C-alpha cells in the first residue's frame, strides 16, 4: 500500500460541502463537547486533541504508507515532582513555490 492523502483515512467521518468542513466530536477522544464549545470552549484543548489524534493516526500507519513530505513527531518531558507532562508536537512539511505562495510538495512517484 502507499500513502493516502484522503482526509477520511486520517480523520474518520470528515466531510465537506464546498463551504464548511465537519468532523464529529467523537473523532477526538481527548476532547469533550464543553471543551469544543464555540463560545465557552478552550482552544488549547481543541488544538491538543487535533495534534494527538493526528499523531496517533501517524503511529497507526505503517511506515511504508506514511508520506515522505510530511512528518508528525511527539516528545514528552516528565516533571515527576509536580506530576506533569509537557508534550511537544512537531509537524513538518516539505513545501515548494506555488501560485500565491507555497504549497505542500507532491509525494515522489
C-alpha angles and dihedrals in degrees: 000000000000136000114296116209092188109124094222089060087062103030112028117223093019110158139172134189101197092272108042137030120218129199118174116242089236088068088076112057090185094059133077127199090249091053091049096045111132094225105032106018129114118249090201091060092045092053092044091052092049093048093046093048093050091045092051090049089050090054092047091053115089112249092244090053096052120101116257094211096053126049134179122202134173131195128187127206115199124217100190094177092062097027092239136134127205113208122198121192121198119196113185126190130185106221137185137195114283138168106294097012132315134336136190108277118246117257115258115266 
